[in-house]
Each structure stands twice: as structure tokens, then as C-alpha cells.
Amino acid sequence: MKTIWAPQIVQCFNHIVALVTIRVVHQFDIPGGENKLMYEAEQELQELVEGLDIEEAAAQRERESDDNKEEDDEDGGWVEARANLSTTDCKELDESVQPI
């Protein structure tokens, strides 16, 4: 080959590489009609995420209220159980349980 053609060959090769690159990258593009669908899908997902935040906050409040109930019930339920006993059983319990 003559040296006159060398720059033109390089330009042609670069052009072919650029065309191939454009086609390869174009395969990953989202078609124009699906952009609206993707936007709607993203909106629906965002609404679900916001709903999860509300549900998570409600679950957290419920866990905290359960923790508070456990802290309030330090006697282990003995007060309620004693209230359900008869007078005789209460006297027997008082005699059998003495402070240390």
C-alpha cells in the first residue's frame, strides 16, 4: 500500500469502530414508548416504599408499646393471679410467702 492511503484507512477503521460501538450501545437503550411505562412503574414503587415507611413506623410503635407493657408488668402477673384467688387461698399464700 502506498502511504497516501494510510490516513484514509485509519479514518475508515475509526468510522467502522464508531458505527459498531453505536449499534452495541444502542442495544441497551430503552425504547421511547417504554419510558412512560418505566416512569409509571417508578411512581408505583415510590408509593409502595412510602407505604412501607408508614408500616415500619407502626410496627416500631407496636414493639415499643410491647416493651412498655413488659416493663409495667414487673410483678410477673402475680397481682392479677392473687386477685383471682379466694380469701382462704390468699391467706395461705401470704403465710407461705415471706420476705427475705
PADONU-170137 format. One record per residue: x, y, z of N, C-alpha, C, O, CB in turn; residue in three letters. Coordinates in nm, 2 decimals. Glycine has a CB too. Example, Ala and Ser with C-alpha at 12.3 -4.5 7.8 and 13.67 -1.06 7.14 Angstrom:
# residues 2
1.32 / -0.57 / 0.78 / 1.23 / -0.45 / 0.78 / 1.32 / -0.33 / 0.78 / 1.42 / -0.33 / 0.85 / 1.13 / -0.45 / 0.90 / ala
1.28 / -0.22 / 0.71 / 1.37 / -0.11 / 0.71 / 1.29 / 0.00 / 0.79 / 1.34 / 0.11 / 0.80 / 1.41 / -0.06 / 0.57 / ser
END
This chain:
# residues 100
0.08 / -0.12 / 0.00 / 0.00 / 0.00 / 0.00 / 0.09 / 0.12 / 0.00 / 0.20 / 0.13 / 0.05 / -0.09 / 0.00 / 0.12 / met
0.03 / 0.22 / -0.06 / 0.10 / 0.35 / -0.06 / 0.07 / 0.43 / 0.07 / -0.03 / 0.40 / 0.13 / 0.06 / 0.43 / -0.18 / lys
0.16 / 0.51 / 0.11 / 0.14 / 0.59 / 0.23 / 0.03 / 0.70 / 0.21 / -0.02 / 0.75 / 0.31 / 0.27 / 0.66 / 0.26 / thr
-0.01 / 0.72 / 0.09 / -0.12 / 0.82 / 0.07 / -0.25 / 0.77 / 0.13 / -0.33 / 0.84 / 0.18 / -0.14 / 0.85 / -0.08 / ile
-0.27 / 0.64 / 0.12 / -0.40 / 0.58 / 0.17 / -0.40 / 0.55 / 0.32 / -0.50 / 0.53 / 0.37 / -0.42 / 0.45 / 0.09 / trp
-0.29 / 0.55 / 0.38 / -0.28 / 0.52 / 0.52 / -0.37 / 0.61 / 0.61 / -0.44 / 0.55 / 0.69 / -0.14 / 0.53 / 0.57 / ala
-0.37 / 0.74 / 0.60 / -0.46 / 0.82 / 0.68 / -0.61 / 0.79 / 0.65 / -0.69 / 0.79 / 0.74 / -0.43 / 0.97 / 0.66 / pro
-0.64 / 0.76 / 0.52 / -0.78 / 0.73 / 0.49 / -0.82 / 0.60 / 0.54 / -0.94 / 0.58 / 0.58 / -0.80 / 0.74 / 0.34 / gln
-0.73 / 0.51 / 0.55 / -0.76 / 0.37 / 0.60 / -0.79 / 0.38 / 0.75 / -0.88 / 0.32 / 0.80 / -0.65 / 0.27 / 0.57 / ile
-0.71 / 0.46 / 0.82 / -0.72 / 0.48 / 0.96 / -0.86 / 0.55 / 0.99 / -0.93 / 0.51 / 1.08 / -0.61 / 0.57 / 1.02 / val
-0.89 / 0.65 / 0.91 / -1.02 / 0.72 / 0.93 / -1.14 / 0.62 / 0.90 / -1.24 / 0.62 / 0.98 / -1.03 / 0.84 / 0.83 / gln
-1.12 / 0.54 / 0.80 / -1.23 / 0.44 / 0.77 / -1.24 / 0.34 / 0.89 / -1.35 / 0.31 / 0.93 / -1.20 / 0.37 / 0.64 / cys
-1.13 / 0.29 / 0.94 / -1.13 / 0.20 / 1.05 / -1.20 / 0.26 / 1.17 / -1.28 / 0.20 / 1.24 / -0.99 / 0.15 / 1.09 / phe
-1.16 / 0.39 / 1.20 / -1.22 / 0.46 / 1.32 / -1.37 / 0.48 / 1.30 / -1.45 / 0.47 / 1.39 / -1.15 / 0.60 / 1.33 / asn
-1.41 / 0.51 / 1.17 / -1.55 / 0.52 / 1.14 / -1.63 / 0.39 / 1.17 / -1.74 / 0.39 / 1.22 / -1.57 / 0.57 / 1.00 / his
-1.57 / 0.28 / 1.12 / -1.63 / 0.15 / 1.14 / -1.64 / 0.12 / 1.29 / -1.75 / 0.07 / 1.34 / -1.56 / 0.04 / 1.07 / ile
-1.54 / 0.14 / 1.36 / -1.54 / 0.12 / 1.51 / -1.65 / 0.20 / 1.58 / -1.72 / 0.15 / 1.66 / -1.40 / 0.15 / 1.57 / val
-1.66 / 0.33 / 1.53 / -1.76 / 0.42 / 1.59 / -1.90 / 0.36 / 1.56 / -1.99 / 0.37 / 1.65 / -1.75 / 0.56 / 1.54 / ala
-1.93 / 0.32 / 1.44 / -2.06 / 0.27 / 1.40 / -2.09 / 0.14 / 1.48 / -2.21 / 0.13 / 1.52 / -2.06 / 0.24 / 1.25 / leu
-2.00 / 0.05 / 1.49 / -2.02 / -0.07 / 1.57 / -2.05 / -0.04 / 1.71 / -2.14 / -0.10 / 1.78 / -1.90 / -0.16 / 1.56 / val
-1.97 / 0.06 / 1.77 / -1.99 / 0.10 / 1.91 / -2.13 / 0.16 / 1.93 / -2.20 / 0.12 / 2.03 / -1.89 / 0.20 / 1.95 / thr
-2.18 / 0.24 / 1.84 / -2.31 / 0.30 / 1.85 / -2.42 / 0.19 / 1.85 / -2.51 / 0.19 / 1.92 / -2.34 / 0.40 / 1.73 / ile
-2.40 / 0.09 / 1.76 / -2.50 / -0.02 / 1.75 / -2.50 / -0.10 / 1.88 / -2.61 / -0.15 / 1.92 / -2.47 / -0.11 / 1.63 / arg
-2.38 / -0.13 / 1.93 / -2.38 / -0.21 / 2.05 / -2.44 / -0.14 / 2.17 / -2.52 / -0.20 / 2.24 / -2.23 / -0.25 / 2.08 / val
-2.41 / -0.01 / 2.18 / -2.46 / 0.07 / 2.29 / -2.61 / 0.08 / 2.27 / -2.69 / 0.09 / 2.37 / -2.39 / 0.20 / 2.30 / val
-2.65 / 0.10 / 2.15 / -2.80 / 0.12 / 2.12 / -2.88 / 0.00 / 2.17 / -3.00 / 0.02 / 2.20 / -2.82 / 0.14 / 1.97 / his
-2.82 / -0.12 / 2.18 / -2.90 / -0.24 / 2.22 / -2.95 / -0.22 / 2.37 / -3.05 / -0.28 / 2.41 / -2.81 / -0.36 / 2.21 / gln
-2.88 / -0.14 / 2.44 / -2.91 / -0.12 / 2.58 / -3.00 / 0.00 / 2.61 / -3.04 / 0.02 / 2.72 / -2.78 / -0.11 / 2.66 / phe
-3.03 / 0.07 / 2.51 / -3.12 / 0.19 / 2.52 / -3.27 / 0.14 / 2.54 / -3.31 / 0.03 / 2.49 / -3.12 / 0.28 / 2.40 / asp
-3.34 / 0.22 / 2.62 / -3.48 / 0.19 / 2.64 / -3.56 / 0.25 / 2.53 / -3.54 / 0.37 / 2.50 / -3.53 / 0.24 / 2.78 / ile
-3.65 / 0.18 / 2.46 / -3.73 / 0.24 / 2.35 / -3.81 / 0.35 / 2.41 / -3.85 / 0.35 / 2.52 / -3.81 / 0.13 / 2.29 / pro
-3.85 / 0.44 / 2.32 / -3.92 / 0.56 / 2.36 / -4.06 / 0.54 / 2.42 / -4.09 / 0.61 / 2.52 / -3.94 / 0.65 / 2.24 / gly
-4.13 / 0.44 / 2.38 / -4.26 / 0.41 / 2.44 / -4.25 / 0.35 / 2.58 / -4.35 / 0.37 / 2.66 / -4.33 / 0.31 / 2.35 / gly
-4.14 / 0.29 / 2.61 / -4.13 / 0.23 / 2.74 / -4.09 / 0.33 / 2.85 / -4.10 / 0.30 / 2.97 / -4.03 / 0.11 / 2.74 / glu
-4.04 / 0.45 / 2.81 / -4.00 / 0.55 / 2.91 / -4.12 / 0.58 / 3.00 / -4.11 / 0.60 / 3.12 / -3.95 / 0.67 / 2.84 / asn
-4.24 / 0.60 / 2.94 / -4.36 / 0.63 / 3.01 / -4.39 / 0.52 / 3.11 / -4.43 / 0.54 / 3.22 / -4.48 / 0.66 / 2.92 / lys
-4.38 / 0.39 / 3.06 / -4.41 / 0.28 / 3.14 / -4.31 / 0.27 / 3.26 / -4.35 / 0.24 / 3.37 / -4.40 / 0.15 / 3.06 / leu
-4.19 / 0.30 / 3.23 / -4.09 / 0.30 / 3.34 / -4.12 / 0.41 / 3.44 / -4.10 / 0.39 / 3.56 / -3.94 / 0.32 / 3.28 / met
-4.16 / 0.53 / 3.39 / -4.19 / 0.64 / 3.48 / -4.31 / 0.60 / 3.57 / -4.30 / 0.62 / 3.69 / -4.22 / 0.76 / 3.40 / tyr
-4.41 / 0.54 / 3.52 / -4.52 / 0.49 / 3.59 / -4.48 / 0.38 / 3.69 / -4.53 / 0.38 / 3.81 / -4.64 / 0.44 / 3.50 / glu
-4.40 / 0.29 / 3.65 / -4.35 / 0.19 / 3.74 / -4.27 / 0.24 / 3.86 / -4.29 / 0.20 / 3.97 / -4.27 / 0.08 / 3.67 / ala
-4.19 / 0.34 / 3.83 / -4.11 / 0.41 / 3.93 / -4.20 / 0.48 / 4.03 / -4.18 / 0.48 / 4.15 / -4.01 / 0.51 / 3.88 / glu
-4.31 / 0.54 / 3.98 / -4.40 / 0.61 / 4.07 / -4.47 / 0.51 / 4.16 / -4.49 / 0.53 / 4.28 / -4.51 / 0.69 / 3.99 / gln
-4.51 / 0.39 / 4.11 / -4.58 / 0.29 / 4.19 / -4.48 / 0.24 / 4.29 / -4.52 / 0.22 / 4.41 / -4.63 / 0.17 / 4.10 / glu
-4.36 / 0.21 / 4.26 / -4.26 / 0.17 / 4.35 / -4.24 / 0.27 / 4.46 / -4.23 / 0.24 / 4.58 / -4.13 / 0.14 / 4.28 / leu
-4.24 / 0.40 / 4.43 / -4.22 / 0.50 / 4.53 / -4.34 / 0.50 / 4.62 / -4.32 / 0.52 / 4.74 / -4.21 / 0.64 / 4.46 / gln
-4.46 / 0.48 / 4.57 / -4.58 / 0.48 / 4.66 / -4.57 / 0.36 / 4.76 / -4.60 / 0.37 / 4.87 / -4.70 / 0.47 / 4.58 / glu
-4.52 / 0.25 / 4.71 / -4.50 / 0.13 / 4.79 / -4.40 / 0.15 / 4.90 / -4.42 / 0.12 / 5.02 / -4.46 / 0.01 / 4.71 / leu
-4.29 / 0.22 / 4.86 / -4.19 / 0.25 / 4.96 / -4.24 / 0.34 / 5.07 / -4.21 / 0.32 / 5.19 / -4.06 / 0.31 / 4.89 / val
-4.32 / 0.44 / 5.03 / -4.38 / 0.53 / 5.13 / -4.47 / 0.45 / 5.22 / -4.47 / 0.48 / 5.34 / -4.45 / 0.65 / 5.06 / glu
-4.54 / 0.36 / 5.17 / -4.63 / 0.28 / 5.25 / -4.55 / 0.19 / 5.34 / -4.60 / 0.17 / 5.46 / -4.72 / 0.19 / 5.16 / gly
-4.44 / 0.14 / 5.30 / -4.36 / 0.06 / 5.39 / -4.30 / 0.14 / 5.50 / -4.29 / 0.09 / 5.62 / -4.24 / 0.00 / 5.31 / leu
-4.27 / 0.27 / 5.48 / -4.22 / 0.35 / 5.59 / -4.33 / 0.37 / 5.69 / -4.30 / 0.37 / 5.81 / -4.18 / 0.49 / 5.53 / asp
-4.45 / 0.39 / 5.65 / -4.56 / 0.40 / 5.74 / -4.58 / 0.27 / 5.82 / -4.60 / 0.27 / 5.94 / -4.69 / 0.44 / 5.67 / ile
-4.58 / 0.16 / 5.75 / -4.60 / 0.03 / 5.82 / -4.48 / 0.00 / 5.91 / -4.50 / -0.05 / 6.02 / -4.60 / -0.08 / 5.71 / glu
-4.36 / 0.04 / 5.88 / -4.24 / 0.02 / 5.96 / -4.26 / 0.10 / 6.09 / -4.23 / 0.06 / 6.20 / -4.11 / 0.05 / 5.89 / glu
-4.31 / 0.23 / 6.07 / -4.32 / 0.32 / 6.19 / -4.43 / 0.26 / 6.28 / -4.42 / 0.26 / 6.40 / -4.36 / 0.46 / 6.14 / ala
-4.54 / 0.20 / 6.22 / -4.64 / 0.14 / 6.31 / -4.59 / 0.02 / 6.38 / -4.62 / 0.00 / 6.50 / -4.76 / 0.10 / 6.22 / ala
-4.51 / -0.06 / 6.31 / -4.45 / -0.18 / 6.37 / -4.36 / -0.14 / 6.49 / -4.35 / -0.20 / 6.59 / -4.38 / -0.27 / 6.27 / ala
-4.28 / -0.03 / 6.47 / -4.19 / 0.02 / 6.57 / -4.27 / 0.06 / 6.69 / -4.23 / 0.03 / 6.81 / -4.10 / 0.13 / 6.52 / gln
-4.38 / 0.14 / 6.67 / -4.46 / 0.18 / 6.78 / -4.52 / 0.06 / 6.86 / -4.52 / 0.06 / 6.98 / -4.57 / 0.28 / 6.73 / arg
-4.56 / -0.04 / 6.78 / -4.61 / -0.16 / 6.85 / -4.51 / -0.23 / 6.93 / -4.54 / -0.27 / 7.04 / -4.67 / -0.26 / 6.74 / glu
-4.39 / -0.24 / 6.88 / -4.28 / -0.30 / 6.96 / -4.25 / -0.22 / 7.08 / -4.23 / -0.28 / 7.19 / -4.15 / -0.32 / 6.87 / arg
-4.25 / -0.09 / 7.07 / -4.22 / -0.01 / 7.19 / -4.33 / -0.02 / 7.29 / -4.30 / -0.02 / 7.41 / -4.21 / 0.14 / 7.15 / glu
-4.46 / -0.03 / 7.25 / -4.57 / -0.04 / 7.34 / -4.56 / -0.18 / 7.41 / -4.59 / -0.19 / 7.53 / -4.70 / -0.03 / 7.27 / ser
-4.52 / -0.29 / 7.33 / -4.50 / -0.42 / 7.40 / -4.39 / -0.41 / 7.50 / -4.40 / -0.47 / 7.61 / -4.47 / -0.52 / 7.29 / asp
-4.28 / -0.34 / 7.47 / -4.17 / -0.33 / 7.57 / -4.22 / -0.25 / 7.69 / -4.18 / -0.29 / 7.80 / -4.05 / -0.25 / 7.50 / asp
-4.30 / -0.15 / 7.67 / -4.36 / -0.08 / 7.79 / -4.45 / -0.17 / 7.87 / -4.45 / -0.16 / 8.00 / -4.43 / 0.05 / 7.74 / asn
-4.53 / -0.25 / 7.81 / -4.61 / -0.34 / 7.88 / -4.53 / -0.44 / 7.97 / -4.57 / -0.47 / 8.08 / -4.71 / -0.42 / 7.79 / lys
-4.42 / -0.49 / 7.91 / -4.34 / -0.58 / 7.98 / -4.27 / -0.51 / 8.10 / -4.26 / -0.57 / 8.21 / -4.23 / -0.64 / 7.89 / glu
-4.23 / -0.38 / 8.08 / -4.17 / -0.31 / 8.19 / -4.28 / -0.28 / 8.30 / -4.24 / -0.29 / 8.42 / -4.11 / -0.18 / 8.14 / glu
-4.40 / -0.25 / 8.26 / -4.51 / -0.22 / 8.36 / -4.54 / -0.35 / 8.44 / -4.59 / -0.34 / 8.55 / -4.63 / -0.17 / 8.29 / asp
-4.52 / -0.47 / 8.38 / -4.57 / -0.59 / 8.44 / -4.45 / -0.66 / 8.51 / -4.41 / -0.77 / 8.48 / -4.62 / -0.69 / 8.33 / asp
-4.38 / -0.58 / 8.60 / -4.27 / -0.63 / 8.67 / -4.30 / -0.74 / 8.77 / -4.21 / -0.82 / 8.81 / -4.20 / -0.52 / 8.74 / glu
-4.42 / -0.75 / 8.82 / -4.46 / -0.85 / 8.92 / -4.48 / -0.98 / 8.85 / -4.51 / -1.08 / 8.92 / -4.58 / -0.80 / 8.99 / asp
-4.47 / -0.99 / 8.72 / -4.49 / -1.12 / 8.66 / -4.63 / -1.17 / 8.65 / -4.66 / -1.29 / 8.63 / -4.41 / -1.22 / 8.72 / gly
-4.73 / -1.08 / 8.68 / -4.87 / -1.12 / 8.67 / -4.92 / -1.18 / 8.80 / -5.04 / -1.23 / 8.81 / -4.89 / -1.22 / 8.57 / gly
-4.84 / -1.17 / 8.91 / -4.89 / -1.23 / 9.04 / -5.00 / -1.15 / 9.10 / -5.08 / -1.21 / 9.17 / -4.77 / -1.24 / 9.13 / trp
-5.00 / -1.02 / 9.08 / -5.11 / -0.94 / 9.14 / -5.24 / -0.98 / 9.08 / -5.34 / -0.99 / 9.16 / -5.08 / -0.79 / 9.11 / val
-5.25 / -1.00 / 8.95 / -5.37 / -1.04 / 8.89 / -5.41 / -1.18 / 8.93 / -5.53 / -1.21 / 8.96 / -5.36 / -1.04 / 8.74 / glu
-5.31 / -1.27 / 8.94 / -5.34 / -1.41 / 8.99 / -5.39 / -1.41 / 9.13 / -5.48 / -1.49 / 9.17 / -5.21 / -1.50 / 8.97 / ala
-5.33 / -1.33 / 9.22 / -5.37 / -1.32 / 9.36 / -5.51 / -1.26 / 9.37 / -5.59 / -1.31 / 9.46 / -5.27 / -1.23 / 9.44 / arg
-5.55 / -1.17 / 9.28 / -5.68 / -1.11 / 9.29 / -5.79 / -1.21 / 9.25 / -5.90 / -1.20 / 9.30 / -5.69 / -0.99 / 9.19 / ala
-5.75 / -1.32 / 9.18 / -5.85 / -1.42 / 9.14 / -5.86 / -1.53 / 9.24 / -5.95 / -1.62 / 9.23 / -5.81 / -1.48 / 9.01 / asn
-5.77 / -1.53 / 9.35 / -5.78 / -1.63 / 9.45 / -5.89 / -1.60 / 9.55 / -5.93 / -1.49 / 9.57 / -5.64 / -1.65 / 9.52 / leu
-5.93 / -1.71 / 9.61 / -6.03 / -1.69 / 9.72 / -5.96 / -1.64 / 9.84 / -5.84 / -1.63 / 9.85 / -6.10 / -1.83 / 9.75 / ser
-6.04 / -1.60 / 9.94 / -5.99 / -1.54 / 10.06 / -5.90 / -1.63 / 10.14 / -5.79 / -1.60 / 10.19 / -6.10 / -1.49 / 10.15 / thr
-5.94 / -1.76 / 10.14 / -5.86 / -1.86 / 10.21 / -5.73 / -1.88 / 10.14 / -5.63 / -1.89 / 10.20 / -5.94 / -1.99 / 10.22 / thr
-5.74 / -1.89 / 10.01 / -5.61 / -1.91 / 9.93 / -5.52 / -1.79 / 9.94 / -5.40 / -1.81 / 9.95 / -5.65 / -1.94 / 9.78 / asp
-5.57 / -1.67 / 9.95 / -5.49 / -1.55 / 9.97 / -5.42 / -1.56 / 10.11 / -5.30 / -1.52 / 10.12 / -5.58 / -1.43 / 9.96 / cys
-5.49 / -1.60 / 10.21 / -5.43 / -1.61 / 10.34 / -5.32 / -1.72 / 10.34 / -5.21 / -1.70 / 10.40 / -5.53 / -1.65 / 10.45 / lys
-5.34 / -1.83 / 10.28 / -5.24 / -1.94 / 10.27 / -5.12 / -1.89 / 10.19 / -5.00 / -1.92 / 10.23 / -5.30 / -2.06 / 10.20 / glu
-5.14 / -1.81 / 10.08 / -5.03 / -1.76 / 10.00 / -4.95 / -1.66 / 10.09 / -4.83 / -1.66 / 10.08 / -5.09 / -1.69 / 9.88 / leu
-5.02 / -1.57 / 10.16 / -4.95 / -1.47 / 10.24 / -4.86 / -1.54 / 10.35 / -4.75 / -1.49 / 10.38 / -5.05 / -1.38 / 10.31 / asp
-4.91 / -1.65 / 10.40 / -4.84 / -1.72 / 10.51 / -4.72 / -1.79 / 10.45 / -4.61 / -1.80 / 10.51 / -4.93 / -1.82 / 10.58 / glu
-4.73 / -1.85 / 10.33 / -4.63 / -1.93 / 10.27 / -4.52 / -1.84 / 10.20 / -4.40 / -1.88 / 10.19 / -4.68 / -2.02 / 10.16 / ser
-4.55 / -1.72 / 10.17 / -4.45 / -1.63 / 10.10 / -4.41 / -1.52 / 10.20 / -4.50 / -1.44 / 10.25 / -4.51 / -1.56 / 9.97 / val
-4.29 / -1.52 / 10.24 / -4.24 / -1.43 / 10.34 / -4.12 / -1.35 / 10.28 / -4.04 / -1.41 / 10.20 / -4.20 / -1.50 / 10.48 / gln
-4.10 / -1.23 / 10.32 / -3.99 / -1.15 / 10.27 / -3.86 / -1.21 / 10.32 / -3.86 / -1.27 / 10.43 / -4.00 / -1.00 / 10.30 / pro
-3.75 / -1.19 / 10.25 / -3.62 / -1.24 / 10.29 / -3.55 / -1.14 / 10.38 / -3.44 / -1.17 / 10.42 / -3.53 / -1.28 / 10.17 / ile
END
